[in-house]
Amino acid sequence: MTASTSEIIGILGGMGPAATADFYAKLVSMTPGSSDQDHLRTVIWSDPTIPDRTDALLGEGPDPTPWLLNGSRVLREAGATVIAIPCNTAHAFVPRIADHVGLPIVHMIGEVAQHLAAVSPRIHTAGLLATTGTLRAGLYQDWLGRFGIRLALPDADSQDREVMAGIRAVKAGDRDGATALLEHAARRLSGQGARAVIAGCTEIPLGLPADAVDVPLVDPALVLAQALVRRAGRGSTAGEAA
């Protein structure tokens, strides 16, 4: 990494605020350097008023697209040259905004699919812990299917009582309360043959330590941070949505 890179990262955040702060910390930690000047210029728009993405996908709440478009405009006007969205479920709305943003969007889920496809020995089955909205939208099913990777998913009871309850606990600031719930859900997936588990909601890594899972835990926010660092150093990444 060099201080002369022209890239300015725009983080479209607030979904939720703790996940946005965590993502920026991961971006900093993934950036090689020994001084302030070695790090990436970054603009963060954290808007917690964006309507709930899962509610929208389930037909139970307003469409967040106008808020996402507005946030993208704020980032563009602030000088961002590329946009990162550290929210898995929000990627269901990327097709609605990509042509109107005027900036490339580095696609977090596409980056995760490429990351898993490159793992050796090859992963044939991955587990997914994510919001019900992300599951319903088929985001990971689509991307991982392109690389021949099967998904193991929680059953309806585990999804509601463990995964969504754990995500809500993190959002409410109860990370300790989330851990047991998410750990049980993850272990169910490894029991189905998953050789890795995707923490497919940016709140999940905040409540589920990697060492609580008996297979590798893949953190999409970390994968996205690594992709942005690569992009800043070597040009565009293949997971780009626009």
C-alpha atoms as a printed R data frame, in Angstrom:
    type eleno elety resid chain resno       x       y       z
1   ATOM     1    CA   MET     A     1   0.000   0.000   0.000
2   ATOM     2    CA   THR     A     2   1.214   3.472  -0.795
3   ATOM     3    CA   ALA     A     3   0.007   6.810   0.412
4   ATOM     4    CA   SER     A     4  -0.296   7.991  -3.187
5   ATOM     5    CA   THR     A     5  -3.273   5.760  -4.064
6   ATOM     6    CA   SER     A     6  -6.080   7.798  -5.584
7   ATOM     7    CA   GLU     A     7  -8.803   5.476  -4.245
8   ATOM     8    CA   ILE     A     8 -11.192   6.895  -1.656
9   ATOM     9    CA   ILE     A     9 -13.342   4.245  -0.004
10  ATOM    10    CA   GLY     A    10 -16.984   5.168   0.591
11  ATOM    11    CA   ILE     A    11 -18.612   3.054   3.287
12  ATOM    12    CA   LEU     A    12 -22.393   2.966   3.031
13  ATOM    13    CA   GLY     A    13 -23.204   2.003   6.589
14  ATOM    14    CA   GLY     A    14 -25.539   2.253   9.545
15  ATOM    15    CA   MET     A    15 -26.912  -1.258   8.962
16  ATOM    16    CA   GLY     A    16 -26.239  -1.493  11.890
17  ATOM    17    CA   PRO     A    17 -23.921   1.088  13.449
18  ATOM    18    CA   ALA     A    18 -21.834  -1.444  15.400
19  ATOM    19    CA   ALA     A    19 -21.278  -3.491  12.238
20  ATOM    20    CA   THR     A    20 -20.169  -0.345  10.388
21  ATOM    21    CA   ALA     A    21 -17.663   0.531  13.100
22  ATOM    22    CA   ASP     A    22 -16.421  -3.059  13.097
23  ATOM    23    CA   PHE     A    23 -15.993  -3.004   9.319
24  ATOM    24    CA   TYR     A    24 -13.893   0.158   9.406
25  ATOM    25    CA   ALA     A    25 -11.705  -1.391  12.099
26  ATOM    26    CA   LYS     A    26 -11.223  -4.424   9.858
27  ATOM    27    CA   LEU     A    27 -10.358  -2.229   6.881
28  ATOM    28    CA   VAL     A    28  -7.681  -0.529   8.979
29  ATOM    29    CA   SER     A    29  -6.334  -3.838  10.269
30  ATOM    30    CA   MET     A    30  -6.125  -5.310   6.756
31  ATOM    31    CA   THR     A    31  -4.206  -2.329   5.367
32  ATOM    32    CA   PRO     A    32  -0.437  -2.859   5.412
33  ATOM    33    CA   GLY     A    33   1.561   0.101   6.609
34  ATOM    34    CA   SER     A    34   3.611   1.578   9.420
35  ATOM    35    CA   SER     A    35   2.219   5.112   9.573
36  ATOM    36    CA   ASP     A    36  -1.041   7.047   9.292
37  ATOM    37    CA   GLN     A    37  -0.157   8.017   5.743
38  ATOM    38    CA   ASP     A    38  -0.069   4.385   4.607
39  ATOM    39    CA   HIS     A    39  -3.804   3.949   5.210
40  ATOM    40    CA   LEU     A    40  -6.700   4.444   2.828
41  ATOM    41    CA   ARG     A    41  -8.695   7.631   2.630
42  ATOM    42    CA   THR     A    42 -12.202   6.732   3.721
43  ATOM    43    CA   VAL     A    43 -15.601   8.410   3.878
44  ATOM    44    CA   ILE     A    44 -18.230   6.801   6.136
45  ATOM    45    CA   TRP     A    45 -21.952   7.476   5.837
46  ATOM    46    CA   SER     A    46 -23.657   5.689   8.720
47  ATOM    47    CA   ASP     A    47 -27.419   6.127   8.469
48  ATOM    48    CA   PRO     A    48 -29.291   3.994  11.021
49  ATOM    49    CA   THR     A    49 -32.623   5.366   9.743
50  ATOM    50    CA   ILE     A    50 -32.386   3.106   6.675
51  ATOM    51    CA   PRO     A    51 -35.473   0.847   6.919
52  ATOM    52    CA   ASP     A    52 -34.913  -2.759   7.930
53  ATOM    53    CA   ARG     A    53 -33.788  -4.729   4.895
54  ATOM    54    CA   THR     A    54 -35.279  -8.053   5.973
55  ATOM    55    CA   ASP     A    55 -38.664  -6.467   6.694
56  ATOM    56    CA   ALA     A    56 -38.633  -4.962   3.197
57  ATOM    57    CA   LEU     A    57 -37.769  -8.283   1.541
58  ATOM    58    CA   LEU     A    58 -40.541 -10.023   3.477
59  ATOM    59    CA   GLY     A    59 -43.055  -7.360   2.459
60  ATOM    60    CA   GLU     A    60 -43.378  -6.100   6.023
61  ATOM    61    CA   GLY     A    61 -41.647  -2.730   5.767
62  ATOM    62    CA   PRO     A    62 -40.677   0.118   3.430
63  ATOM    63    CA   ASP     A    63 -38.211  -0.254   0.583
64  ATOM    64    CA   PRO     A    64 -34.761   1.001   1.704
65  ATOM    65    CA   THR     A    65 -33.688   1.794  -1.876
66  ATOM    66    CA   PRO     A    66 -34.224   5.602  -1.591
67  ATOM    67    CA   TRP     A    67 -32.072   5.710   1.559
68  ATOM    68    CA   LEU     A    68 -29.345   3.643  -0.109
69  ATOM    69    CA   LEU     A    69 -29.390   5.923  -3.138
70  ATOM    70    CA   ASN     A    70 -29.193   9.011  -0.931
71  ATOM    71    CA   GLY     A    71 -26.294   7.589   1.048
72  ATOM    72    CA   SER     A    72 -24.473   6.744  -2.171
73  ATOM    73    CA   ARG     A    73 -24.980  10.326  -3.366
74  ATOM    74    CA   VAL     A    74 -23.561  11.684  -0.093
75  ATOM    75    CA   LEU     A    75 -20.491   9.471  -0.472
76  ATOM    76    CA   ARG     A    76 -19.982  10.441  -4.109
77  ATOM    77    CA   GLU     A    77 -20.259  14.145  -3.322
78  ATOM    78    CA   ALA     A    78 -17.801  13.677  -0.461
79  ATOM    79    CA   GLY     A    79 -15.222  12.376  -2.920
80  ATOM    80    CA   ALA     A    80 -15.572   8.595  -2.710
81  ATOM    81    CA   THR     A    81 -14.341   6.695  -5.761
82  ATOM    82    CA   VAL     A    82 -15.719   3.282  -4.811
83  ATOM    83    CA   ILE     A    83 -18.519   2.089  -2.508
84  ATOM    84    CA   ALA     A    84 -18.516  -0.729   0.029
85  ATOM    85    CA   ILE     A    85 -21.713  -1.844   1.749
86  ATOM    86    CA   PRO     A    86 -20.969  -3.766   4.957
87  ATOM    87    CA   CYS     A    87 -24.459  -5.278   5.156
88  ATOM    88    CA   ASN     A    88 -25.222  -8.615   3.537
89  ATOM    89    CA   THR     A    89 -28.987  -8.157   3.263
90  ATOM    90    CA   ALA     A    90 -28.595  -4.723   1.657
91  ATOM    91    CA   HIS     A    91 -26.941  -6.453  -1.287
92  ATOM    92    CA   ALA     A    92 -30.399  -7.643  -2.343
93  ATOM    93    CA   PHE     A    93 -30.997  -4.005  -3.327
94  ATOM    94    CA   VAL     A    94 -27.690  -3.475  -5.168
95  ATOM    95    CA   PRO     A    95 -29.266  -4.235  -8.591
96  ATOM    96    CA   ARG     A    96 -31.736  -1.400  -7.943
97  ATOM    97    CA   ILE     A    97 -29.053   1.183  -7.202
98  ATOM    98    CA   ALA     A    98 -25.956   0.091  -9.157
99  ATOM    99    CA   ASP     A    99 -26.854   1.934 -12.368
100 ATOM   100    CA   HIS     A   100 -27.730   5.145 -10.512
101 ATOM   101    CA   VAL     A   101 -24.844   5.485  -8.061
102 ATOM   102    CA   GLY     A   102 -22.209   6.677 -10.520
103 ATOM   103    CA   LEU     A   103 -19.504   4.734  -8.680
104 ATOM   104    CA   PRO     A   104 -18.424   1.081  -8.668
105 ATOM   105    CA   ILE     A   105 -19.743  -1.066  -5.826
106 ATOM   106    CA   VAL     A   106 -17.462  -3.841  -4.610
107 ATOM   107    CA   HIS     A   107 -19.885  -6.739  -4.087
108 ATOM   108    CA   MET     A   108 -19.281  -8.352  -0.709
109 ATOM   109    CA   ILE     A   109 -21.134 -11.584  -1.469
110 ATOM   110    CA   GLY     A   110 -19.387 -12.005  -4.806
111 ATOM   111    CA   GLU     A   111 -16.065 -11.584  -3.025
112 ATOM   112    CA   VAL     A   112 -16.997 -14.268  -0.477
113 ATOM   113    CA   ALA     A   113 -17.928 -16.686  -3.263
114 ATOM   114    CA   GLN     A   114 -14.560 -16.164  -4.941
115 ATOM   115    CA   HIS     A   115 -12.778 -16.520  -1.606
116 ATOM   116    CA   LEU     A   116 -14.442 -19.867  -0.877
117 ATOM   117    CA   ALA     A   117 -13.843 -21.119  -4.411
118 ATOM   118    CA   ALA     A   118 -10.113 -20.520  -3.947
119 ATOM   119    CA   VAL     A   119  -9.817 -22.438  -0.668
120 ATOM   120    CA   SER     A   120  -7.713 -25.604  -0.757
121 ATOM   121    CA   PRO     A   121  -8.709 -28.334  -0.180
122 ATOM   122    CA   ARG     A   122 -11.855 -27.499  -2.097
123 ATOM   123    CA   ILE     A   123 -15.007 -26.714  -0.108
124 ATOM   124    CA   HIS     A   124 -18.043 -28.453  -1.581
125 ATOM   125    CA   THR     A   125 -20.523 -27.479   1.165
126 ATOM   126    CA   ALA     A   126 -20.638 -24.255   3.180
127 ATOM   127    CA   GLY     A   127 -23.047 -23.343   5.947
128 ATOM   128    CA   LEU     A   128 -24.770 -19.976   6.019
129 ATOM   129    CA   LEU     A   129 -25.897 -17.963   9.022
130 ATOM   130    CA   ALA     A   130 -27.727 -14.886   7.758
131 ATOM   131    CA   THR     A   131 -30.889 -12.863   8.126
132 ATOM   132    CA   THR     A   132 -34.124 -14.347   6.887
133 ATOM   133    CA   GLY     A   133 -34.148 -11.605   4.245
134 ATOM   134    CA   THR     A   134 -30.759 -12.679   2.912
135 ATOM   135    CA   LEU     A   135 -31.919 -16.300   2.776
136 ATOM   136    CA   ARG     A   136 -35.168 -15.393   1.014
137 ATOM   137    CA   ALA     A   137 -33.332 -13.248  -1.527
138 ATOM   138    CA   GLY     A   138 -31.101 -16.204  -2.449
139 ATOM   139    CA   LEU     A   139 -28.006 -13.997  -2.491
140 ATOM   140    CA   TYR     A   140 -25.494 -16.582  -1.355
141 ATOM   141    CA   GLN     A   141 -27.307 -19.425  -3.110
142 ATOM   142    CA   ASP     A   142 -26.867 -17.595  -6.412
143 ATOM   143    CA   TRP     A   143 -23.233 -16.599  -5.993
144 ATOM   144    CA   LEU     A   144 -21.960 -19.840  -4.478
145 ATOM   145    CA   GLY     A   145 -23.901 -21.857  -7.034
146 ATOM   146    CA   ARG     A   146 -21.798 -20.220  -9.747
147 ATOM   147    CA   PHE     A   147 -18.763 -21.911  -8.203
148 ATOM   148    CA   GLY     A   148 -20.421 -25.270  -7.554
149 ATOM   149    CA   ILE     A   149 -20.598 -24.798  -3.766
150 ATOM   150    CA   ARG     A   150 -23.666 -26.188  -1.991
151 ATOM   151    CA   LEU     A   151 -25.208 -24.339   0.946
152 ATOM   152    CA   ALA     A   152 -26.350 -25.862   4.218
153 ATOM   153    CA   LEU     A   153 -29.034 -23.685   5.813
154 ATOM   154    CA   PRO     A   154 -30.656 -23.615   9.257
155 ATOM   155    CA   ASP     A   155 -34.098 -25.154   9.587
156 ATOM   156    CA   ALA     A   156 -36.985 -22.779  10.233
157 ATOM   157    CA   ASP     A   157 -36.856 -23.190  14.024
158 ATOM   158    CA   SER     A   158 -33.093 -22.602  14.255
159 ATOM   159    CA   GLN     A   159 -33.359 -19.631  11.893
160 ATOM   160    CA   ASP     A   160 -35.946 -17.933  14.082
161 ATOM   161    CA   ARG     A   161 -34.916 -18.943  17.606
162 ATOM   162    CA   GLU     A   162 -31.146 -18.942  17.194
163 ATOM   163    CA   VAL     A   163 -29.947 -16.981  14.164
164 ATOM   164    CA   MET     A   164 -32.405 -14.079  14.102
165 ATOM   165    CA   ALA     A   165 -32.559 -13.976  17.902
166 ATOM   166    CA   GLY     A   166 -28.767 -13.817  17.989
167 ATOM   167    CA   ILE     A   167 -28.643 -11.020  15.414
168 ATOM   168    CA   ARG     A   168 -31.246  -9.031  17.349
169 ATOM   169    CA   ALA     A   169 -29.248  -9.556  20.557
170 ATOM   170    CA   VAL     A   170 -26.116  -8.086  18.952
171 ATOM   171    CA   LYS     A   171 -28.081  -5.100  17.648
172 ATOM   172    CA   ALA     A   172 -29.406  -4.576  21.181
173 ATOM   173    CA   GLY     A   173 -25.868  -4.623  22.605
174 ATOM   174    CA   ASP     A   174 -26.119  -8.087  24.181
175 ATOM   175    CA   ARG     A   175 -23.199  -9.814  22.477
176 ATOM   176    CA   ASP     A   176 -22.767 -12.376  25.253
177 ATOM   177    CA   GLY     A   177 -26.400 -13.394  24.926
178 ATOM   178    CA   ALA     A   178 -25.941 -13.868  21.198
179 ATOM   179    CA   THR     A   179 -22.962 -16.209  21.430
180 ATOM   180    CA   ALA     A   180 -24.680 -19.377  22.664
181 ATOM   181    CA   LEU     A   181 -27.534 -18.955  20.182
182 ATOM   182    CA   LEU     A   182 -25.256 -18.466  17.183
183 ATOM   183    CA   GLU     A   183 -22.836 -21.188  18.285
184 ATOM   184    CA   HIS     A   184 -25.655 -23.747  18.416
185 ATOM   185    CA   ALA     A   185 -26.846 -22.714  14.954
186 ATOM   186    CA   ALA     A   186 -23.322 -22.932  13.504
187 ATOM   187    CA   ARG     A   187 -22.709 -26.368  14.940
188 ATOM   188    CA   ARG     A   188 -25.956 -27.613  13.434
189 ATOM   189    CA   LEU     A   189 -24.629 -26.582  10.016
190 ATOM   190    CA   SER     A   190 -21.280 -28.319  10.462
191 ATOM   191    CA   GLY     A   191 -23.324 -31.356  11.472
192 ATOM   192    CA   GLN     A   192 -24.973 -31.163   8.039
193 ATOM   193    CA   GLY     A   193 -21.569 -31.466   6.387
194 ATOM   194    CA   ALA     A   194 -20.572 -27.799   6.096
195 ATOM   195    CA   ARG     A   195 -16.782 -27.503   5.923
196 ATOM   196    CA   ALA     A   196 -16.969 -23.744   6.555
197 ATOM   197    CA   VAL     A   197 -19.645 -21.463   7.984
198 ATOM   198    CA   ILE     A   198 -20.321 -18.031   6.500
199 ATOM   199    CA   ALA     A   199 -21.164 -15.351   9.054
200 ATOM   200    CA   GLY     A   200 -23.531 -13.854   6.484
201 ATOM   201    CA   CYS     A   201 -24.793 -10.941   8.560
202 ATOM   202    CA   THR     A   202 -22.282  -8.322   9.677
203 ATOM   203    CA   GLU     A   203 -23.633  -8.522  13.247
204 ATOM   204    CA   ILE     A   204 -22.835 -12.236  13.533
205 ATOM   205    CA   PRO     A   205 -19.029 -11.956  13.921
206 ATOM   206    CA   LEU     A   206 -19.672  -9.522  16.771
207 ATOM   207    CA   GLY     A   207 -21.497 -12.253  18.687
208 ATOM   208    CA   LEU     A   208 -19.865 -15.438  17.388
209 ATOM   209    CA   PRO     A   209 -16.137 -15.887  18.047
210 ATOM   210    CA   ALA     A   210 -14.339 -17.893  15.379
211 ATOM   211    CA   ASP     A   211 -13.086 -20.380  17.979
212 ATOM   212    CA   ALA     A   212 -16.676 -21.176  18.993
213 ATOM   213    CA   VAL     A   213 -17.238 -22.932  15.650
214 ATOM   214    CA   ASP     A   214 -15.739 -26.342  14.853
215 ATOM   215    CA   VAL     A   215 -15.046 -25.419  11.191
216 ATOM   216    CA   PRO     A   216 -13.587 -22.194   9.727
217 ATOM   217    CA   LEU     A   217 -15.837 -19.152  10.171
218 ATOM   218    CA   VAL     A   218 -15.831 -16.899   7.107
219 ATOM   219    CA   ASP     A   219 -16.383 -13.214   7.881
220 ATOM   220    CA   PRO     A   220 -17.711 -11.413   4.762
221 ATOM   221    CA   ALA     A   221 -16.790  -8.006   6.199
222 ATOM   222    CA   LEU     A   222 -13.182  -9.116   6.497
223 ATOM   223    CA   VAL     A   223 -13.248 -10.514   2.960
224 ATOM   224    CA   LEU     A   224 -14.670  -7.199   1.710
225 ATOM   225    CA   ALA     A   225 -11.966  -5.248   3.542
226 ATOM   226    CA   GLN     A   226  -9.282  -7.411   1.942
227 ATOM   227    CA   ALA     A   227 -10.851  -6.869  -1.499
228 ATOM   228    CA   LEU     A   228 -10.785  -3.087  -1.034
229 ATOM   229    CA   VAL     A   229  -7.138  -3.158  -0.019
230 ATOM   230    CA   ARG     A   230  -6.315  -5.241  -3.088
231 ATOM   231    CA   ARG     A   231  -8.268  -2.859  -5.283
232 ATOM   232    CA   ALA     A   232  -6.466   0.184  -3.922
233 ATOM   233    CA   GLY     A   233  -3.126  -1.474  -4.536
234 ATOM   234    CA   ARG     A   234  -3.723  -3.262  -7.833
235 ATOM   235    CA   GLY     A   235  -6.874  -1.891  -9.472
236 ATOM   236    CA   SER     A   236 -10.414  -3.278  -9.744
237 ATOM   237    CA   THR     A   237 -11.508  -6.579  -8.206
238 ATOM   238    CA   ALA     A   238 -13.647  -9.164  -9.939
239 ATOM   239    CA   GLY     A   239 -16.519  -8.831  -7.468
240 ATOM   240    CA   GLU     A   240 -17.449  -5.388  -8.722
241 ATOM   241    CA   ALA     A   241 -21.160  -4.759  -9.257
242 ATOM   242    CA   ALA     A   242 -20.872  -1.695 -11.447
